């Protein structure tokens, strides 16, 4: 069991634990974007969001909600982000799913650099149809 998050969940290595429920644990990120940057991690090992079973998602989101509210209160924030990197191409570095919650401040200069595209002609309809066809109930 080489996974660092599994070791934290097993209490084999220390972490600043903020919150726990049946499905998830929340800890402080050791390399924060801002102080208070937290990670919500499922207690079971799943490499990314797509591998998390549906029955663990409510507990995950409950933990995100509780911890985000507490971070906002603790630092009197006007905003925060929560996000998840899934796959190397998306910047994932620990392959045990986790959701980041980080405080935001005015003029903190933290941003994705976006080059927004525009759909042309029927492209938007075609893209939506492709995704809808891939949704399996
Ligand atoms: Zn793990």
Boltz pocket constraint, residues with backbone or C-beta under 6 A from the ligand:
constraints:
  - pocket:
      binder: B
      contacts: [[A, 3], [A, 4], [A, 5], [A, 6], [A, 7], [A, 44], [A, 45], [A, 46], [A, 95], [A, 96]]
      max_distance: 6.0
